[in-house]
Amino acid sequence: MAGKEAFQVEGRVIEARPNHTFCVELANGHRLTAFVAGRAKQLAGGPAPGDTVKLQLSPYDLSVGRILLERETI
């Protein structure tokens, strides 16, 4: 998904699922499966239902997105 074609949207977490996957609803009502990728799984506990998150989506598959976690400044 990384690349110039990917774009970012905001959504709200509806449900937490196993293996760091989440059901996320976008502002237009579209629901998709989102995941926390890579090392971010270890660094964060993950979003809770009701949290607003930023997602990275590929224009080729709008049913799956990657949750972008921002690093906290110390």
PDB file of N, CA, C and O in Angstrom:
ATOM      1  N   MET A   1       0.795  -1.190   0.000  1.00  0.00           N
ATOM      2  CA  MET A   1       0.000   0.000   0.000  1.00  0.00           C
ATOM      3  C   MET A   1       0.838   1.255   0.000  1.00  0.00           C
ATOM      4  O   MET A   1       0.362   2.313  -0.412  1.00  0.00           O
ATOM      5  N   ALA A   2       2.046   1.168   0.441  1.00  0.00           N
ATOM      6  CA  ALA A   2       2.874   2.354   0.488  1.00  0.00           C
ATOM      7  C   ALA A   2       3.182   2.823  -0.924  1.00  0.00           C
ATOM      8  O   ALA A   2       3.472   2.020  -1.811  1.00  0.00           O
ATOM      9  N   GLY A   3       3.116   4.099  -1.112  1.00  0.00           N
ATOM     10  CA  GLY A   3       3.407   4.636  -2.421  1.00  0.00           C
ATOM     11  C   GLY A   3       2.620   5.899  -2.678  1.00  0.00           C
ATOM     12  O   GLY A   3       1.906   6.390  -1.804  1.00  0.00           O
ATOM     13  N   LYS A   4       2.753   6.419  -3.876  1.00  0.00           N
ATOM     14  CA  LYS A   4       2.102   7.669  -4.219  1.00  0.00           C
ATOM     15  C   LYS A   4       0.598   7.504  -4.410  1.00  0.00           C
ATOM     16  O   LYS A   4      -0.143   8.480  -4.292  1.00  0.00           O
ATOM     17  N   GLU A   5       0.126   6.277  -4.706  1.00  0.00           N
ATOM     18  CA  GLU A   5      -1.285   6.074  -4.957  1.00  0.00           C
ATOM     19  C   GLU A   5      -2.113   6.036  -3.679  1.00  0.00           C
ATOM     20  O   GLU A   5      -3.305   6.344  -3.714  1.00  0.00           O
ATOM     21  N   ALA A   6      -1.514   5.666  -2.559  1.00  0.00           N
ATOM     22  CA  ALA A   6      -2.244   5.521  -1.302  1.00  0.00           C
ATOM     23  C   ALA A   6      -2.714   6.886  -0.809  1.00  0.00           C
ATOM     24  O   ALA A   6      -2.045   7.899  -1.013  1.00  0.00           O
ATOM     25  N   PHE A   7      -3.880   6.897  -0.154  1.00  0.00           N
ATOM     26  CA  PHE A   7      -4.391   8.145   0.392  1.00  0.00           C
ATOM     27  C   PHE A   7      -4.868   7.903   1.818  1.00  0.00           C
ATOM     28  O   PHE A   7      -5.053   6.762   2.242  1.00  0.00           O
ATOM     29  N   GLN A   8      -5.066   9.010   2.558  1.00  0.00           N
ATOM     30  CA  GLN A   8      -5.425   8.923   3.966  1.00  0.00           C
ATOM     31  C   GLN A   8      -6.838   9.424   4.191  1.00  0.00           C
ATOM     32  O   GLN A   8      -7.273  10.395   3.572  1.00  0.00           O
ATOM     33  N   VAL A   9      -7.552   8.745   5.089  1.00  0.00           N
ATOM     34  CA  VAL A   9      -8.899   9.144   5.493  1.00  0.00           C
ATOM     35  C   VAL A   9      -9.005   8.944   7.007  1.00  0.00           C
ATOM     36  O   VAL A   9      -8.151   8.308   7.624  1.00  0.00           O
ATOM     37  N   GLU A  10     -10.061   9.494   7.585  1.00  0.00           N
ATOM     38  CA  GLU A  10     -10.328   9.295   9.002  1.00  0.00           C
ATOM     39  C   GLU A  10     -11.561   8.438   9.162  1.00  0.00           C
ATOM     40  O   GLU A  10     -12.489   8.502   8.357  1.00  0.00           O
ATOM     41  N   GLY A  11     -11.561   7.639  10.203  1.00  0.00           N
ATOM     42  CA  GLY A  11     -12.700   6.782  10.487  1.00  0.00           C
ATOM     43  C   GLY A  11     -12.831   6.551  11.972  1.00  0.00           C
ATOM     44  O   GLY A  11     -11.979   6.966  12.758  1.00  0.00           O
ATOM     45  N   ARG A  12     -13.916   5.879  12.354  1.00  0.00           N
ATOM     46  CA  ARG A  12     -14.186   5.590  13.761  1.00  0.00           C
ATOM     47  C   ARG A  12     -14.191   4.086  13.959  1.00  0.00           C
ATOM     48  O   ARG A  12     -14.827   3.356  13.199  1.00  0.00           O
ATOM     49  N   VAL A  13     -13.481   3.623  14.980  1.00  0.00           N
ATOM     50  CA  VAL A  13     -13.399   2.196  15.269  1.00  0.00           C
ATOM     51  C   VAL A  13     -14.745   1.732  15.815  1.00  0.00           C
ATOM     52  O   VAL A  13     -15.260   2.291  16.783  1.00  0.00           O
ATOM     53  N   ILE A  14     -15.309   0.704  15.185  1.00  0.00           N
ATOM     54  CA  ILE A  14     -16.589   0.151  15.596  1.00  0.00           C
ATOM     55  C   ILE A  14     -16.380  -1.073  16.493  1.00  0.00           C
ATOM     56  O   ILE A  14     -17.067  -1.238  17.501  1.00  0.00           O
ATOM     57  N   GLU A  15     -15.430  -1.921  16.116  1.00  0.00           N
ATOM     58  CA  GLU A  15     -15.239  -3.187  16.817  1.00  0.00           C
ATOM     59  C   GLU A  15     -13.773  -3.597  16.767  1.00  0.00           C
ATOM     60  O   GLU A  15     -13.115  -3.450  15.737  1.00  0.00           O
ATOM     61  N   ALA A  16     -13.268  -4.108  17.877  1.00  0.00           N
ATOM     62  CA  ALA A  16     -11.919  -4.669  17.918  1.00  0.00           C
ATOM     63  C   ALA A  16     -12.031  -6.170  17.663  1.00  0.00           C
ATOM     64  O   ALA A  16     -12.853  -6.851  18.275  1.00  0.00           O
ATOM     65  N   ARG A  17     -11.204  -6.676  16.761  1.00  0.00           N
ATOM     66  CA  ARG A  17     -11.198  -8.090  16.399  1.00  0.00           C
ATOM     67  C   ARG A  17      -9.850  -8.694  16.758  1.00  0.00           C
ATOM     68  O   ARG A  17      -8.922  -7.961  17.102  1.00  0.00           O
ATOM     69  N   PRO A  18      -9.721 -10.028  16.685  1.00  0.00           N
ATOM     70  CA  PRO A  18      -8.432 -10.655  17.019  1.00  0.00           C
ATOM     71  C   PRO A  18      -7.314 -10.232  16.069  1.00  0.00           C
ATOM     72  O   PRO A  18      -7.568  -9.723  14.977  1.00  0.00           O
ATOM     73  N   ASN A  19      -6.074 -10.449  16.501  1.00  0.00           N
ATOM     74  CA  ASN A  19      -4.870 -10.201  15.708  1.00  0.00           C
ATOM     75  C   ASN A  19      -4.691  -8.742  15.291  1.00  0.00           C
ATOM     76  O   ASN A  19      -4.224  -8.459  14.188  1.00  0.00           O
ATOM     77  N   HIS A  20      -5.060  -7.829  16.168  1.00  0.00           N
ATOM     78  CA  HIS A  20      -4.887  -6.392  15.906  1.00  0.00           C
ATOM     79  C   HIS A  20      -5.625  -5.929  14.657  1.00  0.00           C
ATOM     80  O   HIS A  20      -5.131  -5.058  13.940  1.00  0.00           O
ATOM     81  N   THR A  21      -6.776  -6.483  14.387  1.00  0.00           N
ATOM     82  CA  THR A  21      -7.619  -5.990  13.301  1.00  0.00           C
ATOM     83  C   THR A  21      -8.849  -5.330  13.903  1.00  0.00           C
ATOM     84  O   THR A  21      -9.268  -5.657  15.013  1.00  0.00           O
ATOM     85  N   PHE A  22      -9.418  -4.396  13.154  1.00  0.00           N
ATOM     86  CA  PHE A  22     -10.522  -3.596  13.651  1.00  0.00           C
ATOM     87  C   PHE A  22     -11.542  -3.378  12.544  1.00  0.00           C
ATOM     88  O   PHE A  22     -11.189  -3.334  11.366  1.00  0.00           O
ATOM     89  N   CYS A  23     -12.797  -3.242  12.924  1.00  0.00           N
ATOM     90  CA  CYS A  23     -13.841  -2.819  11.995  1.00  0.00           C
ATOM     91  C   CYS A  23     -13.944  -1.308  12.144  1.00  0.00           C
ATOM     92  O   CYS A  23     -14.184  -0.804  13.241  1.00  0.00           O
ATOM     93  N   VAL A  24     -13.763  -0.581  11.041  1.00  0.00           N
ATOM     94  CA  VAL A  24     -13.739   0.881  11.063  1.00  0.00           C
ATOM     95  C   VAL A  24     -14.815   1.405  10.117  1.00  0.00           C
ATOM     96  O   VAL A  24     -14.990   0.887   9.014  1.00  0.00           O
ATOM     97  N   GLU A  25     -15.532   2.434  10.558  1.00  0.00           N
ATOM     98  CA  GLU A  25     -16.552   3.063   9.729  1.00  0.00           C
ATOM     99  C   GLU A  25     -16.091   4.459   9.325  1.00  0.00           C
ATOM    100  O   GLU A  25     -15.691   5.261  10.168  1.00  0.00           O
ATOM    101  N   LEU A  26     -16.152   4.738   8.031  1.00  0.00           N
ATOM    102  CA  LEU A  26     -15.780   6.046   7.513  1.00  0.00           C
ATOM    103  C   LEU A  26     -16.955   7.005   7.637  1.00  0.00           C
ATOM    104  O   LEU A  26     -18.064   6.589   7.973  1.00  0.00           O
ATOM    105  N   ALA A  27     -16.719   8.284   7.368  1.00  0.00           N
ATOM    106  CA  ALA A  27     -17.756   9.301   7.492  1.00  0.00           C
ATOM    107  C   ALA A  27     -18.917   9.063   6.530  1.00  0.00           C
ATOM    108  O   ALA A  27     -20.050   9.447   6.821  1.00  0.00           O
ATOM    109  N   ASN A  28     -18.645   8.432   5.386  1.00  0.00           N
ATOM    110  CA  ASN A  28     -19.706   8.188   4.411  1.00  0.00           C
ATOM    111  C   ASN A  28     -20.494   6.907   4.690  1.00  0.00           C
ATOM    112  O   ASN A  28     -21.377   6.540   3.915  1.00  0.00           O
ATOM    113  N   GLY A  29     -20.172   6.217   5.809  1.00  0.00           N
ATOM    114  CA  GLY A  29     -20.889   5.011   6.192  1.00  0.00           C
ATOM    115  C   GLY A  29     -20.250   3.716   5.728  1.00  0.00           C
ATOM    116  O   GLY A  29     -20.706   2.636   6.102  1.00  0.00           O
ATOM    117  N   HIS A  30     -19.203   3.803   4.920  1.00  0.00           N
ATOM    118  CA  HIS A  30     -18.508   2.610   4.423  1.00  0.00           C
ATOM    119  C   HIS A  30     -17.746   1.966   5.568  1.00  0.00           C
ATOM    120  O   HIS A  30     -17.029   2.645   6.303  1.00  0.00           O
ATOM    121  N   ARG A  31     -17.901   0.641   5.721  1.00  0.00           N
ATOM    122  CA  ARG A  31     -17.178  -0.097   6.755  1.00  0.00           C
ATOM    123  C   ARG A  31     -16.096  -0.940   6.108  1.00  0.00           C
ATOM    124  O   ARG A  31     -16.281  -1.504   5.030  1.00  0.00           O
ATOM    125  N   LEU A  32     -14.965  -1.012   6.789  1.00  0.00           N
ATOM    126  CA  LEU A  32     -13.850  -1.791   6.264  1.00  0.00           C
ATOM    127  C   LEU A  32     -13.060  -2.414   7.400  1.00  0.00           C
ATOM    128  O   LEU A  32     -13.224  -2.051   8.565  1.00  0.00           O
ATOM    129  N   THR A  33     -12.206  -3.350   7.044  1.00  0.00           N
ATOM    130  CA  THR A  33     -11.317  -3.988   8.002  1.00  0.00           C
ATOM    131  C   THR A  33      -9.996  -3.237   7.995  1.00  0.00           C
ATOM    132  O   THR A  33      -9.424  -2.982   6.935  1.00  0.00           O
ATOM    133  N   ALA A  34      -9.517  -2.888   9.169  1.00  0.00           N
ATOM    134  CA  ALA A  34      -8.250  -2.159   9.285  1.00  0.00           C
ATOM    135  C   ALA A  34      -7.328  -2.920  10.221  1.00  0.00           C
ATOM    136  O   ALA A  34      -7.778  -3.662  11.094  1.00  0.00           O
ATOM    137  N   PHE A  35      -6.038  -2.725  10.026  1.00  0.00           N
ATOM    138  CA  PHE A  35      -5.055  -3.413  10.848  1.00  0.00           C
ATOM    139  C   PHE A  35      -3.956  -2.461  11.260  1.00  0.00           C
ATOM    140  O   PHE A  35      -3.693  -1.455  10.602  1.00  0.00           O
ATOM    141  N   VAL A  36      -3.312  -2.810  12.380  1.00  0.00           N
ATOM    142  CA  VAL A  36      -2.144  -2.085  12.849  1.00  0.00           C
ATOM    143  C   VAL A  36      -0.945  -2.871  12.347  1.00  0.00           C
ATOM    144  O   VAL A  36      -0.814  -4.061  12.633  1.00  0.00           O
ATOM    145  N   ALA A  37      -0.077  -2.218  11.605  1.00  0.00           N
ATOM    146  CA  ALA A  37       0.999  -2.931  10.922  1.00  0.00           C
ATOM    147  C   ALA A  37       2.334  -2.778  11.628  1.00  0.00           C
ATOM    148  O   ALA A  37       2.586  -1.797  12.328  1.00  0.00           O
ATOM    149  N   GLY A  38       3.180  -3.776  11.423  1.00  0.00           N
ATOM    150  CA  GLY A  38       4.581  -3.708  11.803  1.00  0.00           C
ATOM    151  C   GLY A  38       4.835  -3.538  13.279  1.00  0.00           C
ATOM    152  O   GLY A  38       4.163  -4.136  14.120  1.00  0.00           O
ATOM    153  N   ARG A  39       5.807  -2.721  13.577  1.00  0.00           N
ATOM    154  CA  ARG A  39       6.264  -2.538  14.942  1.00  0.00           C
ATOM    155  C   ARG A  39       5.253  -1.794  15.800  1.00  0.00           C
ATOM    156  O   ARG A  39       5.341  -1.835  17.027  1.00  0.00           O
ATOM    157  N   ALA A  40       4.306  -1.123  15.188  1.00  0.00           N
ATOM    158  CA  ALA A  40       3.305  -0.384  15.945  1.00  0.00           C
ATOM    159  C   ALA A  40       2.471  -1.304  16.829  1.00  0.00           C
ATOM    160  O   ALA A  40       1.923  -0.860  17.838  1.00  0.00           O
ATOM    161  N   LYS A  41       2.368  -2.584  16.464  1.00  0.00           N
ATOM    162  CA  LYS A  41       1.644  -3.542  17.296  1.00  0.00           C
ATOM    163  C   LYS A  41       2.269  -3.644  18.675  1.00  0.00           C
ATOM    164  O   LYS A  41       1.561  -3.757  19.676  1.00  0.00           O
ATOM    165  N   GLN A  42       3.593  -3.603  18.731  1.00  0.00           N
ATOM    166  CA  GLN A  42       4.296  -3.738  19.997  1.00  0.00           C
ATOM    167  C   GLN A  42       4.305  -2.427  20.783  1.00  0.00           C
ATOM    168  O   GLN A  42       4.331  -2.440  22.014  1.00  0.00           O
ATOM    169  N   LEU A  43       4.283  -1.313  20.084  1.00  0.00           N
ATOM    170  CA  LEU A  43       4.419  -0.019  20.743  1.00  0.00           C
ATOM    171  C   LEU A  43       3.115   0.488  21.337  1.00  0.00           C
ATOM    172  O   LEU A  43       3.134   1.230  22.319  1.00  0.00           O
ATOM    173  N   ALA A  44       1.988   0.103  20.762  1.00  0.00           N
ATOM    174  CA  ALA A  44       0.710   0.626  21.219  1.00  0.00           C
ATOM    175  C   ALA A  44      -0.258  -0.512  21.476  1.00  0.00           C
ATOM    176  O   ALA A  44      -0.178  -1.566  20.844  1.00  0.00           O
ATOM    177  N   GLY A  45      -1.161  -0.295  22.398  1.00  0.00           N
ATOM    178  CA  GLY A  45      -2.163  -1.289  22.693  1.00  0.00           C
ATOM    179  C   GLY A  45      -3.236  -1.341  21.625  1.00  0.00           C
ATOM    180  O   GLY A  45      -4.033  -2.279  21.591  1.00  0.00           O
ATOM    181  N   GLY A  46      -3.266  -0.356  20.761  1.00  0.00           N
ATOM    182  CA  GLY A  46      -4.255  -0.312  19.703  1.00  0.00           C
ATOM    183  C   GLY A  46      -5.427   0.569  20.093  1.00  0.00           C
ATOM    184  O   GLY A  46      -5.640   0.841  21.275  1.00  0.00           O
ATOM    185  N   PRO A  47      -6.178   1.009  19.111  1.00  0.00           N
ATOM    186  CA  PRO A  47      -7.325   1.863  19.399  1.00  0.00           C
ATOM    187  C   PRO A  47      -8.469   1.057  20.008  1.00  0.00           C
ATOM    188  O   PRO A  47      -8.578  -0.151  19.800  1.00  0.00           O
ATOM    189  N   ALA A  48      -9.311   1.746  20.757  1.00  0.00           N
ATOM    190  CA  ALA A  48     -10.482   1.130  21.374  1.00  0.00           C
ATOM    191  C   ALA A  48     -11.723   1.507  20.562  1.00  0.00           C
ATOM    192  O   ALA A  48     -11.706   2.506  19.844  1.00  0.00           O
ATOM    193  N   PRO A  49     -12.786   0.731  20.665  1.00  0.00           N
ATOM    194  CA  PRO A  49     -14.030   1.095  19.965  1.00  0.00           C
ATOM    195  C   PRO A  49     -14.465   2.507  20.345  1.00  0.00           C
ATOM    196  O   PRO A  49     -14.476   2.872  21.521  1.00  0.00           O
ATOM    197  N   GLY A  50     -14.822   3.289  19.340  1.00  0.00           N
ATOM    198  CA  GLY A  50     -15.200   4.685  19.537  1.00  0.00           C
ATOM    199  C   GLY A  50     -14.093   5.665  19.234  1.00  0.00           C
ATOM    200  O   GLY A  50     -14.363   6.858  19.091  1.00  0.00           O
ATOM    201  N   ASP A  51     -12.855   5.212  19.130  1.00  0.00           N
ATOM    202  CA  ASP A  51     -11.720   6.084  18.832  1.00  0.00           C
ATOM    203  C   ASP A  51     -11.724   6.490  17.357  1.00  0.00           C
ATOM    204  O   ASP A  51     -12.128   5.717  16.489  1.00  0.00           O
ATOM    205  N   THR A  52     -11.272   7.701  17.095  1.00  0.00           N
ATOM    206  CA  THR A  52     -11.096   8.172  15.727  1.00  0.00           C
ATOM    207  C   THR A  52      -9.653   7.891  15.322  1.00  0.00           C
ATOM    208  O   THR A  52      -8.721   8.208  16.062  1.00  0.00           O
ATOM    209  N   VAL A  53      -9.473   7.294  14.145  1.00  0.00           N
ATOM    210  CA  VAL A  53      -8.150   6.918  13.669  1.00  0.00           C
ATOM    211  C   VAL A  53      -7.934   7.406  12.246  1.00  0.00           C
ATOM    212  O   VAL A  53      -8.889   7.634  11.503  1.00  0.00           O
ATOM    213  N   LYS A  54      -6.658   7.564  11.872  1.00  0.00           N
ATOM    214  CA  LYS A  54      -6.298   7.858  10.489  1.00  0.00           C
ATOM    215  C   LYS A  54      -5.965   6.546   9.803  1.00  0.00           C
ATOM    216  O   LYS A  54      -5.279   5.695  10.369  1.00  0.00           O
ATOM    217  N   LEU A  55      -6.452   6.387   8.581  1.00  0.00           N
ATOM    218  CA  LEU A  55      -6.238   5.166   7.819  1.00  0.00           C
ATOM    219  C   LEU A  55      -5.530   5.485   6.519  1.00  0.00           C
ATOM    220  O   LEU A  55      -5.718   6.555   5.939  1.00  0.00           O
ATOM    221  N   GLN A  56      -4.721   4.553   6.072  1.00  0.00           N
ATOM    222  CA  GLN A  56      -4.112   4.643   4.753  1.00  0.00           C
ATOM    223  C   GLN A  56      -4.788   3.591   3.883  1.00  0.00           C
ATOM    224  O   GLN A  56      -4.794   2.406   4.217  1.00  0.00           O
ATOM    225  N   LEU A  57      -5.356   4.034   2.766  1.00  0.00           N
ATOM    226  CA  LEU A  57      -6.079   3.141   1.862  1.00  0.00           C
ATOM    227  C   LEU A  57      -5.431   3.118   0.493  1.00  0.00           C
ATOM    228  O   LEU A  57      -4.858   4.108   0.040  1.00  0.00           O
ATOM    229  N   SER A  58      -5.530   1.986  -0.147  1.00  0.00           N
ATOM    230  CA  SER A  58      -5.085   1.845  -1.520  1.00  0.00           C
ATOM    231  C   SER A  58      -6.293   2.053  -2.434  1.00  0.00           C
ATOM    232  O   SER A  58      -7.383   1.580  -2.113  1.00  0.00           O
ATOM    233  N   PRO A  59      -6.134   2.733  -3.541  1.00  0.00           N
ATOM    234  CA  PRO A  59      -7.280   2.910  -4.447  1.00  0.00           C
ATOM    235  C   PRO A  59      -7.698   1.602  -5.118  1.00  0.00           C
ATOM    236  O   PRO A  59      -8.764   1.544  -5.731  1.00  0.00           O
ATOM    237  N   TYR A  60      -6.890   0.566  -5.016  1.00  0.00           N
ATOM    238  CA  TYR A  60      -7.188  -0.705  -5.659  1.00  0.00           C
ATOM    239  C   TYR A  60      -8.073  -1.603  -4.810  1.00  0.00           C
ATOM    240  O   TYR A  60      -8.806  -2.431  -5.351  1.00  0.00           O
ATOM    241  N   ASP A  61      -8.019  -1.454  -3.473  1.00  0.00           N
ATOM    242  CA  ASP A  61      -8.822  -2.276  -2.580  1.00  0.00           C
ATOM    243  C   ASP A  61      -9.304  -1.412  -1.424  1.00  0.00           C
ATOM    244  O   ASP A  61      -8.552  -1.158  -0.483  1.00  0.00           O
ATOM    245  N   LEU A  62     -10.550  -0.960  -1.488  1.00  0.00           N
ATOM    246  CA  LEU A  62     -11.095  -0.069  -0.467  1.00  0.00           C
ATOM    247  C   LEU A  62     -11.723  -0.824   0.695  1.00  0.00           C
ATOM    248  O   LEU A  62     -12.359  -0.211   1.552  1.00  0.00           O
ATOM    249  N   SER A  63     -11.559  -2.136   0.741  1.00  0.00           N
ATOM    250  CA  SER A  63     -12.140  -2.917   1.823  1.00  0.00           C
ATOM    251  C   SER A  63     -11.153  -3.155   2.969  1.00  0.00           C
ATOM    252  O   SER A  63     -11.538  -3.671   4.019  1.00  0.00           O
ATOM    253  N   VAL A  64      -9.891  -2.785   2.777  1.00  0.00           N
ATOM    254  CA  VAL A  64      -8.857  -3.000   3.794  1.00  0.00           C
ATOM    255  C   VAL A  64      -8.027  -1.728   3.928  1.00  0.00           C
ATOM    256  O   VAL A  64      -7.677  -1.100   2.929  1.00  0.00           O
ATOM    257  N   GLY A  65      -7.714  -1.351   5.162  1.00  0.00           N
ATOM    258  CA  GLY A  65      -6.885  -0.178   5.393  1.00  0.00           C
ATOM    259  C   GLY A  65      -5.872  -0.422   6.484  1.00  0.00           C
ATOM    260  O   GLY A  65      -5.997  -1.364   7.267  1.00  0.00           O
ATOM    261  N   ARG A  66      -4.866   0.431   6.530  1.00  0.00           N
ATOM    262  CA  ARG A  66      -3.828   0.353   7.554  1.00  0.00           C
ATOM    263  C   ARG A  66      -3.998   1.525   8.498  1.00  0.00           C
ATOM    264  O   ARG A  66      -4.099   2.671   8.060  1.00  0.00           O
ATOM    265  N   ILE A  67      -4.032   1.243   9.799  1.00  0.00           N
ATOM    266  CA  ILE A  67      -4.165   2.287  10.806  1.00  0.00           C
ATOM    267  C   ILE A  67      -2.807   2.932  11.022  1.00  0.00           C
ATOM    268  O   ILE A  67      -1.816   2.253  11.292  1.00  0.00           O
ATOM    269  N   LEU A  68      -2.774   4.244  10.899  1.00  0.00           N
ATOM    270  CA  LEU A  68      -1.539   4.996  11.096  1.00  0.00           C
ATOM    271  C   LEU A  68      -1.508   5.502  12.527  1.00  0.00           C
ATOM    272  O   LEU A  68      -2.360   6.290  12.938  1.00  0.00           O
ATOM    273  N   LEU A  69      -0.519   5.041  13.283  1.00  0.00           N
ATOM    274  CA  LEU A  69      -0.357   5.485  14.662  1.00  0.00           C
ATOM    275  C   LEU A  69       0.715   6.557  14.702  1.00  0.00           C
ATOM    276  O   LEU A  69       1.806   6.385  14.158  1.00  0.00           O
ATOM    277  N   GLU A  70       0.392   7.663  15.351  1.00  0.00           N
ATOM    278  CA  GLU A  70       1.363   8.743  15.467  1.00  0.00           C
ATOM    279  C   GLU A  70       2.169   8.547  16.740  1.00  0.00           C
ATOM    280  O   GLU A  70       1.629   8.190  17.788  1.00  0.00           O
ATOM    281  N   ARG A  71       3.444   8.783  16.633  1.00  0.00           N
ATOM    282  CA  ARG A  71       4.324   8.654  17.790  1.00  0.00           C
ATOM    283  C   ARG A  71       4.069   9.797  18.760  1.00  0.00           C
ATOM    284  O   ARG A  71       3.866  10.945  18.364  1.00  0.00           O
ATOM    285  N   GLU A  72       4.084   9.449  20.036  1.00  0.00           N
ATOM    286  CA  GLU A  72       3.944  10.475  21.061  1.00  0.00           C
ATOM    287  C   GLU A  72       5.307  11.105  21.314  1.00  0.00           C
ATOM    288  O   GLU A  72       6.316  10.402  21.371  1.00  0.00           O
ATOM    289  N   THR A  73       5.341  12.403  21.463  1.00  0.00           N
ATOM    290  CA  THR A  73       6.600  13.085  21.756  1.00  0.00           C
ATOM    291  C   THR A  73       6.867  13.012  23.242  1.00  0.00           C
ATOM    292  O   THR A  73       5.965  13.185  24.061  1.00  0.00           O
ATOM    293  N   ILE A  74       8.117  12.752  23.577  1.00  0.00           N
ATOM    294  CA  ILE A  74       8.486  12.612  25.003  1.00  0.00           C
ATOM    295  C   ILE A  74       8.999  13.924  25.523  1.00  0.00           C
ATOM    296  O   ILE A  74       9.362  14.025  26.695  1.00  0.00           O
TER     297      ILE A  74
END
